[in-house]
Amino acid sequence: MSSIEHGDDYSDMDIFKVVEEGSIVTLNNDMSEEQVEKIEKMLLEQYGKKLEEINKLIKKIRELIVSVEPLGLLNYCSGMFKTTCINTFSEYKLSVDSLPTSRMAEYVQSILVSTKSNDNYIEDEPEKVYYEIHSKIEKLYELIYIFLLSWIAKFEKEHPDVDKDIIKSLVEEQLLFNVRGNRYQYLNNEYNKDLLLGHDQVFRELFDMSANEIIEGINKIEYCLSQAWTDKVNELTDLFDSQDDLKILEGDKRSHSLVEELFGIKLYDVLEQTGWNEKLVKELSISIGNNSNFFARGEYPGWPIIDLPIKFKPFIEIDGHFYCFDYYNFSDNIYRALQKAVTRLAPDYKWADVQKESSEKKVENIFKEILPGSTIYTNNSYPIVGESRQYAENDLLVIYDNVLIVVEVKAGSFVYTAPIVDFEAHIRSYKSLIENPNNQCARTVEYLESKQVVELYDDDRRVKATIDMDNIEDIYMVSVTMDNINGFATKSEKLAFLNLQCNAISIAIDDLMVYRDYFEHPTQFFHFLNQRRLATQNKKIALNDELDHLGLYIEYNQYNIAVSEIPDDYSEIVFDGFRKDLDEYFNSLSYPGLDLKKTTQNIPELFIKIMDYLEENNIPRRVQMVKYLLDFASYAKNKFCEQINHVLERQKQLKNTVIVNSLGEGDSLRYTIVVYQPGVKPIEKEEIQDYVYEKIVWNNDVDRELIILYYDDKDIFKSIECKTYTYIDVPEDQKLYFEFLGEKDAIVKIEMYVKKNKMISEDELCPCQSGKKYRDCCLNREWKHFRYHSPKLYE
């Protein structure tokens, strides 16, 4: 017996123990081997039954769909999806709550274009048929998910040598195959512009239309399928509010037009809404009954979880008119649909070459925006380590401060077939778009680290730049895909079938654009990037969406530490919906009337000012400084600010400098703070350094951060200096002297404490301020320079 734990609510289950804490769900499999065998046997027995049941249900759905007039049915499908979107701006919530409804239009359209027309439509209350179709499609999705469990059991039995992790990945990929919504709507125009403008000439030759005209038409279709409905409702409401109701009912033209747009098919008419010519629209359309493949498949004919015929032909032709009813299918696939149309009509056109150049330029520009002032080298060539006559290529090297990012860009398209139909093709595609660039990153880093000064070459093997690697303190590796393979890219290092040589971060261009728009400080972007890199090595973190990493970062800051603290006795950990607030904010950017605030970490104003100062003045090592400060937990950040405020007031009273030390809990947050302000006697830098050395030696610190802050006479922050000192930095011939000073200072502090408090408990923090408990510090310490007896302890 097991339970679901969520706050104080408990319920019993027989197989799994699930614990929900906020958005973190942990799943532990409590099944015995006997139970596992029993369930596997049951699933195998159900395979044929479920397969037959699904095929019969699809046949019935198909019969119902062709029994009603197609435009009315498609209008109903699109309208039902719009109702699910009302007041819902989170893609995560939408996909969880209403998947069959949100996929209904694309599935119905796929069946229509694959089935001969029936001119004898039901005219009496066709809405009843719509509702029945809707209900049966919902039932179909339920059956398919149950069937997939049987399919797994069958696949495992027939392929005993296939790694179970690979089978698990296969099923996850099949589920993710149904995910729609590659990028936030506000980014679509930018994406299409940057990737389509380079094909302007071929568009003019084939379609007598410019790239800009095509892009404008894409924007109009997206608007008609999204915001237009809300805008028309608001306009109609305003019209009723401003005019006499009777006048409107008697024949106001605008109100009639609005009603037609809201409840009719006008907004779906591609030619009317876009101004495109028929030459282009026909290439992106399928007429009713004109597709013969969808139901002719040997496996899973007509199933909604395989590649649908409308994927690259998003429009349906009905009675000489062309319509688009599904937003997600259109916006996700229009770029590749245009590519398919062009290469079909002009097979010799080098689409891939233009795409590669446009993609790399796009990624370069994004990094310029994320990291203003950075140095970027593109199209780099370098000798392979150990192979002096062989050269390899790298797409981008980005240098900001003393940090370097190795970037590889993959513009190729992802496989279109469903995983359960051809999983090997998916493995090959993942190897091409994830494994290959990962290993290219590793090879580039191997070269960069092979010597102190490295040369970058152009295509003609001429040196175009040199990099002094002694100035580089850290290297990140990022591979960027132009196709969104978010679900697997975000956990690529956990996939058993990939042979990755390094901890490169694999990310889609859509999510990289989001990071650009989210982070206002380059140094904070690197702080997140460090956590994202650590996540590639954390076995407990396997997310299904890249932005859940950002959501975890916002929620927990050092989220790798938070996740690592989850007990190891759970078989699965699901991080559910951490991107929800991000979805709502970024989706709201497409709706001018909404004013949602961006969800951020609670970072004190002083920390923001420090980041501003470091970035605006290009202070060396600013990335490392900000990383150190942002690693603080929220309470530690607030404590830091409180300490500064206290020092400012105290120094005014004493007219002398007050030094602050922090050792946090255990070995964390070892820092020394010195504040310079007018009217206070300053401490010389050499004296401060000696003080830091004393603390390092006495506490046996590995390192300690010295933070010097400068304020004006109005207590306004002006600047900061940071330096990391290590035990190795302490001059060997002075260590005994600093040990003497540390011991002397400790005795003074202990005696002062005892004078005030009489006794010291073993479990108290030691009065010497080492950060350790008294029993682990001065109670049993060997005093080398002074005779000292410990005070009496509590009983």
N, C-alpha and C positions, 0 to 999 in steps of 0.2 A: 504494500500500500504506500502511496506517496501523496504529495500535496502540492498545490499551487500556492505560493506564498506571495501576498501582495498587501503590504501594510498589515492590518489585523484580519484580513479575509483569507479563509482557508477553504479549499474544496478537495475532494478525493478523486484520484485517478488510479488506474491500475498499472500503468506502464512507466510513466515519466514523472520526474520531480522537476517542476518548473518554479523558479523564483523570479519574481518581477520586482525590481527596484527602480522606480522611475522608468527610464527608457532602456534600461539594461535588463535583458531577460536571459537567465541561465537555465539550461536544460540538461538534466542528468538522466541517463537511461538506466532504469532500475530493473530491466528485464533479465530474467534468467536465460540460460542457453535453451532450455526447454520451451520457454515462451517465444524466443526468437524463431526456433524451428517451426513451431506451431503457426506463427503468423506468416512466415515465408511460404509454408505449405498452402495456407488459406489464400494468399495472394496469387500463387501459381494457379490454383484451381479457378480463381476468378478471372484470370487473364482473358480467356476466350469469351467468357460470358460478358465481360465489360466491353470488349472490343465489338461484339455483336450488338450490344445495347446502344453503344455510341453510334455505330453506323446506321442503325434503325432510326435513332433520334435525328441524326443529320438528314436522312432521307425525308423524314416527316417535316423538319424545318424547311427543307428545300421545297417541298410541295406547298407548304403554307406561303412561302415567300413569293412564289410565282403565281399564287392565286389572287393576289391583290395588285392594284396599280402601283408600279415601282416608285414613282415620285412621291406619292403619299406615304409609302412605307419608309423611304429614306428620310423624308422630312420628319417623320415620327422619331426615327432613330437618332437623328441629329438633335431634335428637340429634347428628347429624354436625356441625352448626354449633357445638354446645356443646363437642365434642371439640377443635375448632380453637381454642377460646378458653381451653383449660386452660393455666394459667401464662402467658397472653398478655394484657397489660393495655394494649398500645399499639394504638390505632385504626389508626395508620399501618401497623404491621406486619401487623395483621389484614387490612387492605384489600389489601396487597401480596401476602400469602402465600396467601390463601384466598378470593378474591372469588367464584368460582362457587359454592363451598360455602356461603358466607354469604348468597348471594342465592337459593339453591335453594328454600327454603320459600316465599318470596314468589312465585317464578315458578311452582312447582307449584300453589300455591293459586290463582293467577290463571288457570291452565289449567283447573283443576277447576271453578271457578265459571263458566267460559266454555264448558264441554263437557257435553253430556247424559250422565247417569249410565249406567254399564254395570253391570248387576246380576250379570253372569256373571264374577266376579272370579277371578283365579288364586289357588288356595288352597295349592298345593304349592310350597313354598319361594319365597314372594313376595320374600324378601330378594334373590334373584338379579336380580329385576326392579328393585328399588331401586338396586342397584349399577349396573345398566346405565343406568338413568335418570341417575344421578349422573355416570357417565362421559360420557354423551352431552351433558349440560348443560355440563360442562367443555369438551368439544369445541366446543359451540355458541359459547361465549364466545371461544374461540380464533379461530373462523371469522369471527365478527362483527368482531373487531379488525382482521383482515386485510381484510375487506370494506370497512371504513371508509377504508382507504387507496385502494381502487378508487373508492369514492364521492367522495373528494376530487378525484381525477383527473377523474372525469366531471363533477363540479360546476364545476371550473375551466374545463373545455372548453366547457361550456354557458353559463357566465357569465364571459366574458373580461373584462368591465368591473368585476367585483367585486374590491375590494382584497384582495390575498393575506393581509394581516394579519387581515382580517375572516373569511376562510375558515379561517385558522389558529385564530382564536377560536372559530369554529363547532365545529370538531372537538374542541378542548379542552373546550368546554362539553358536548359530547355525552359525552365520557369522564367528566367531572365529574358528569353527570346520574345516573350509576350509584353515586355516593358516598353512603353512608349514615352515620348517626351524627351528627346535628346538634350535640348538646351532650353533655357528660359526664353520666352518670346521676345523680350526686349533685345536679345542678342542675335536674333535671326537675321535682321537686316545687315548687321555688320558682317556676320559670317558669310552670307550670300554675296555681299558686295566684294569682299576681299578674295573670294574664291571664284566668282563668276566673271568679274570684269576682264580678266585675262583672256577670256574666250569670246570677246566682243566680235571679232572679225568673223569667226565661224558662225556665230548666231546670225549675223547680218546676211551671210551667204546662204544659209540653210533656211532661215525663217523670215528674212526681211525685217528683223527686229534687232535693236541694239541690246546689249547686256543691261543697260540701265532701264530700258523699257520692260525687260523681263523681270528684273528685280522689283520694279515698282508694282508690277502685276502680282508678284508673289506676296508683297506686303498687303495689297488690297484683298487678296483671297484670305490671308491669315486674319485680317481685320474682320472680314465678313463672317468668318467661322468662330470668332472669339468676342471681341469687345462690341461689335456692331449691335448684337442683340440687346445688350444692356443699354447702349446709347439710344437705341430706338425706343425702348421702354421708357427711358427718362424723358425723351423728347415728346412722346405721346402723353405722358403724365403732365408735363409742362403745358402742353397744348390744351388739355382739358382744364387745367388750372387757370389758364389765361383767357379762355373763350367760353361762350355760352354753350352748355352741353347740347342743347337742341340744335344749334347751328351746326355743330360738328356732326351730329347724327343725320342731319338733312343733306350733307354732301360736301363737307370740307375736303378738298382734294388732298391736302397734305396728310390729314388723319387717315384717309383711305389708303394712301400710299404707305404710310407707316404700318398699318394693320397688315397690308399685303407683304411687306418686308418681314414683319415679325412672325406671321403665321403661314406665309406662302413659301415659294421656292425661289423668289427673286434674288436673295442674297447668295444662293448657291450657283447661279448662272455665271459660268466662268467668262464667257465672251462679254456679257453685259457689264460685269463688275471690273474686269481688268483692262478692256480695250485691246487685248491681244488679238492677233489674227488667227484664223482657223487653221492655217498651216502648222503653227506651233501646237495649238491645243489638240489637234487631231493626233499628233505624235505622242501625246501624253494621255490618250483616252482609249477606252475599250467600250464597244457597244454591247448591248445585251445579247448574251448567247454567243459572243465572238471569241471566247476563250475555251480551249478544249483540254487544258492540262489539269485544272484544279480537281476535277472528279475522275480524271483518267489515270491517276497515280495508282501504282500497285499497292502502296502502303498509305494508310490514313487519307483516303480520298475525301476531299471536302472538309477536312478537319481545320478548325480555326488556329491551331497552334503550329501549323507549318507555314512556309512562306506563301503569302497571299498574292493573287494576280494583280491586285491594285497597288502593290508596293512601289512599282516603278511606272505604273500608269494610273495616276491617282484620280483621273476624271472618268466619268461614265457618260456615254452618249445615249440619249433617249430622244427619239423623234427629231433628230437633227439638232438638238441642243446639247450643250456640254455642261456637266454639273460636278461640283466638288462638295462632298458632305462631311468629310472626316478631317478635322484639323491636324491631329497627330500624325496620321499617315502622310499627309501632305507636307507638313513642315519638317518631319524627320527625313523624308526621302526625296524631296524635290531636287536637291543638288545632284544626287546619283541618278534620278530619273532623267534629268537633262543630259547628264553624261551618257546614259544609255541611248537616248534619242540621237545625240550627235554622232556617237561612234557607230550607231546602226546606219545612219545616213551617209556618214563620211568615215569609213573604216580606216583610212590612211591618216586621219587627223591625229596629231600627237597630244591628246588630252592629258595623258599622264605627265608629260614633260612640263606643260603649263601648270598643271596642278602641283607638281613638286616645287616649282619655283614660287608659286603663290603661297603655298603652305609654309615653306621655310621663311618667307618674308613676313608672313602673318605672325609666326611664333617669335621671330626677331622683334617685331614691333611691340608685341605684348610684353616681352621682357624689358624693353626700353621703358615702357609705361610703368611696370611694376617697380623697376630699379632705375629711376632717372639718374643720369650721370654715369651709368655703367659703361664699360668697354666691351663691345661685342665683336667677335671674329666669326665670319661665316664661311662656309664652303672650305673647310680647312683640310689640308693633307699633311700627313706625317709618316715617317718611317716606322714600320712595325718593329717592336722590340725583338731583337734577335734575328731580324730579317732586314738588313740594311738596304737591300735592293727592292724590297716590296713596301709599298705605301698603302696606308688605309685612309679613309675619309671620315671627317666629323662635320656635322651640320652647323652647330653653333657652340662657341665657348663664350660664356658670360662672366665678366669679372666685375665684382662690386666690392669696394673696400678691399679686404684681403681674403675674400671668398670667391671661389670659382665654381661655376655650374657647367657641367658637360651636358649638352642637349642633343638628342637625336630626334628627328621628325620623320614620322611615317605617314605618307599621304595615300597609301594604297587603301583599297576598299576591303571591308570585312566580308566574309562568306555570307551568302544570303539564305542558304538552305537551313532548315531546322536541324538542331543537334540530333534528335532521335532518328532522323532520316540519314544523316551523314555526319556522324560525330568526328570521324577522321579528318574531314575537311575543316571542321572547326579547330581541331588541334593544329593543323597546318597553318591556319589563319592566325591563331594565337602565337604560334612560333614566329611567324613573319612579322606581326605587329607588336609583339611584346618581347619574346626571347631574343630575336636578332638585334634589335636596338639596345636591349639590356647588355648583351655581350659586346656590342660595339662601344658602349660607354665604358665597360671594363677595360677594353683594349686601349681606349684613348687615355684613361687614367693611368694605366700601366706605363704608357709613353711619358705622360706628364711627370710622373714620379721617378722616371729613370735617371734624371740628372738635374742639376741645379738650374741651368738655363736651357729651355727647350725652344726649338724653332717651329714655326708653323709655315707651311708652304702653300703656294697656289697650284693650280692645275698643271702649270709648266715646271713644277719642282723648284720654283724660285722662292727664297725666304721672303715672307711678307710681314712677319711679326716674330718677336721673341718674348718669352715670359720668364721672369725670374721667379722660380718656384719657392725660393726662400721667403718671398713676400706673401705667399699663399698659406693661410692657416687651416683652411678647410675646403673640401671639394664635395659638391653634391652632383648627383647624376639624375637626369630626368629624360624620359622618352615621351614624346607627345604624338598621339594619333589623331588624324583628322576625322576618322570615323569614330563614333562614340561606342566604345566597348567597355563602358564604365563598370558594369557588373563584375567582370573578371579582371579588368585592369587594376581595380582598386585593391585586389587581393592576389595579384599575379604571383607573388613570391610564395603563396600557399598552395599553388596548383602543382599536383604531382607530375603532370606531363611536361612541365617546362623545366628546362635545364638552365637556370639563371646563374651567372657568374658574379653578380654583384648586387648591391641593394639599391639599384636604380628605382626611381619612382615612375611608374607608368601612369599617364594621365591623358584624358581626352582634351582636345583644344577647347571644347565647351566649358570644361571645369577650370581650365587655366584662365579663361576670360573672366570667370566668376572670381577667382582669386585676385586677379588684377583689380576688379571693381570692389572687392571687399576690403583689402588691406590698404590703409592710408599711409602706413609707414613701411618702407623697405626693410627696416631692421626687424619689425614684427613679422613680416612675411618670412624672413629667415628663421625666426624663432619657431613659427609654425612648421616650416619646412624641415627643421630638425626633428620635431615630433613626428612628422609624416615619415621621415626616413627611419626613425626608431621603430615605427609601426611595421615596417617591412620585415623587421627581425623579431617581432613580438608574435609568438604562435597563437596567442589568445585573440588577436585582432584579425578578423577576416570579414570585412564589410562588403555590402552589396552596392554601395553607392559612394563615390568619392567624397561627396559633400558631407557624409556622415563623419568623415575624419575632421572636417572643419567644425561640425557641430560638437563633436567630442572635445575638440580643442577649446571651443568657446565655453563649454560646460565645466571642463576639468583642468584646463591649462596643460599641465604635464599629464596628458591622458594615458600615456603608456604606463606611468607609475600607478595610476588609479586602476587600470585594467589588470596590471600584474598582481594587485592585491586581492583579486577575486580568487577564491579557493580553486585548487587544481582538480577537485573531485567532480567537476561538471564536464559532461561530454561535449556540450555545445554552449557557446555564449553568443547570444543574438543582440546586437546593438540596434534597437528598433526606433527609427524615426528621429534621429538626432538632427536631421536636416530640415525638420518640419518648419521651424521658425525662419530658416533661410529661404525655403520655398516660398513662404508667404511674403517675405520682404521682396525677393527678386521678381516674383510674379506680379507684385503690386506695381512695379516700375512700368508695366505696360498699361496701367490704368491711371491716367493723370489725376483723377479725383481722389485716389487713395493716398494716404500719407502715413504709411507704416514706417516705424523706426527700425533701423538695422540692428539686429541683435549682436551685442558685442560683449567682450569680457569687461568686468568692472575694474578698469585700470585707473588708479588715482591720477589726479591732474599733474602732480609732480613728475610722475613717470612719463606722461605724455610730453611735458615740457623738456624732459631730458632727451627723449627720442627726437623731438623737433630740433633741439640744439645740436645734437650729434650729427643729424642728417643734413641740416642746413649749412653746417660748417665743415662737412666732410672730414670729421675727426677720425683719424686712423683707429682701427680696431673697434669701430662703433658696433659692428655686428656682434662681436663677442661681449661687449659691454652690455648691450641691450639683452642679449640672451641670458646673461647672468642675472640681470634685474628682473626680467620677465619670468624667470624660473621660480621666483618667489610665489608661494601660495598667497591667496587673497589676504589672509590675516597677516602674513609676513610683510606684504606690501603696505598695508595700513600701519603696521607697527613701525616700519621704516619711516614713513611720513611723520608719524607721531614723534619719533625720536628726533627728527630734524627740527620740527617745530619746538620741541622742548629745549634742544640745544640752542636755538636762536634766542629764546627768552632767557635761558640760564646764562649764556655768554654775555648778554647785555648787563645782567646783574653783576657778574664776576669780573667783567672786562678782561677775562682770560679765556683761552680756548679750552673747550670741554671735548675730550675724545670719547667716542662711543664704540663699544665692541659688541659684536653679536656672534654667537656660536650656534644659535638655534638649538634644535634637538638632535642629539647625536653628533654626526659630523657635518650637518648641513649649515649653509649660510654663514660661513666664516668671513666676516667682514669687519673692517675698522673704518669709522666715519670721522672725517675732520671737516668742520665748516668754517670757512673764512667769511667774515663780515666786517664792515667798517666799525671802528671804535673798539675793536677787540684785539688784544695783543696776539699776534699770530705765532704759530710754532714753525720753526724752520723745517724745510723739507727733509733735511738729513736727520733731524730729531724724530720726525714722524716715521721715517724708515726704520730707525733703530727701535722704535716702539713696536712696530710691526714684527721685526725680527725677534724681539723679546717674546711676543705672544706666540709666534710660530714655534720657537724652541721650547718654551714652558709647556705649551699644550700639545707639543709633538704634532703640529698641524702638517698636513700634506701641502696645503696652500692656504692663502688668505688674500682677500680682495681689499685693497686700499681704495676708498672712495673719498675724493676731496670735492666738496661743493662750494661754490662761490655765490654769495648773495649781495644785494645792494643794501643801502641804508633803509630801504622800505621793506626789507625781508622778501624781496622778489628774486627768484632764482635767475642766475645769469649764465653759469657754465658749470662743467663737471670734468674731473679727471679721474680715470680709473687705471689701476695697475694691479696685476696679479703677481703675488710673491709666493715662492715655493720654499720648501725646506732646503732645497739645493742652493737657492740664492743666498742663503745666510753664509757669510764668510767663515770658513772652517776655523780660522784662528780666533774668531770672536764668539763662537758658540758657547764656550764656558762662561764668558762674561754675560751673555744674554740669559743664560741659565741662572746665574747669580741674581740678576735683576728680577727675573721672573719669580724666583723663590722668595726674595725679599718682599716683592709686591704681594705675593700670595699670603704671606704671614701677616702683613698689615691688614689685608682684607678680612682674614679669618678672625683676627683679634678684634677688629671693629665689629664684626658680626656677633661674636660671643659676648662682647660688652653690651650689645643691644638686646640680644635674644637669649643669653645665658648658655644655651646648649644647641648642638647641631644634630639633626637626625641623619642616620646613614642614608636614607632615601631622598634627602634633600639635594638640590643642586649645590655643588661645592661653592662656598663663598669666594673662592679664587677666580670664579667666572670662567672656568674651563669649559662649561657646558656639560660636564659629567656629574654623576651623582657623587656625593661626598665619599661614600665607601669605595668608589672606584677611582678616587682622585687623591686628595690630600690626607685622608684618614690613614692610609697605609703607604703613603709616599715615602721614599728614602730621601731625607733632607741632607744635601751634600754641603751646604755652605752655612747653615744655621742650625743650632739646636732648638728643636721645637717639639712640644708634647701636645697631642690632640686633646681638645676639651672633652668633658664628659658628654656622653651621648644620651639620648632619650632611651628609656627602658624599652 
